[in-house]
Structures are given as C-alpha cells and as structure tokens.
Amino acid sequence: MEINLSDFEKVEMRVGTIVDIFDFPEARKPAYQLTIDFGLTIGILKSSAQITKRYTKEMLIGRQIIAVINFPKKQIGKFMSECLLLGVIGQDGNVILLAPDFRIENGLAVS
C-alpha cells in the first residue's frame, strides 16, 4: 500500500532517551516498561516493549531511541503505553531498536 508525503508527515517520530526501565511480568509476552525522556517540550512518556531477548535493562538505560509519540495511548494490563518504540524485526524474530548514530538532543523530529 502506498502512502503520500502528507500521510507520512502525520507520523510524529522523535528521539528520546530511556531513563528508567522495569520488568513487566503481567505482559503476555516478555516485555519491559520503559520511561523515556523526549526533552522539555514533549516531556516524559512511557512505553512497553517486547525487547527482553536482545536487550538487558543495563543496555537500555541512557540509550537513545526513536519512537512514534502521536498514536493514541494504549492500555496494556494495568500499564498505559504512551508511545511506540521503533525497531526492525531481525531474522531471529527479535526486535532491533532504531536509534540515531550520534547523541543528539531529546525531542528532535525524524524527517
């Protein structure tokens, strides 16, 4: 399915830094609960991600990621997910997170 540029421009992808992470034992599949700092303008958002097979909590703290921040919030059990981390599904079925090559300011837009 093709989309046009105006459709793509509606998706608000931003850079954020993971500042806190917790196990999410209530999730159907192994997952983490993440707290992500998107800078002063956007603030702190939370997300759930099924990335436990490839990433440890220690690997993720302080790591910059790219996420979609303008999807509707999603209730996952007792947890409210406010953004969607972006990643690629590897050949082994595990997610590889998308991230900037260099450390940049939180909240910058992907274009």
ABEGO torsion letter per residue (X at the ends): XBBBAAAAAABBBBBBBBABBBBBAABABBBBBBBBBAEAAAEBBBBBBBAAAABBAAAABGBBBBBBAABBBBBBEABBBABBBBBBBBAAGBBBBBBBABBBBBGBBBX
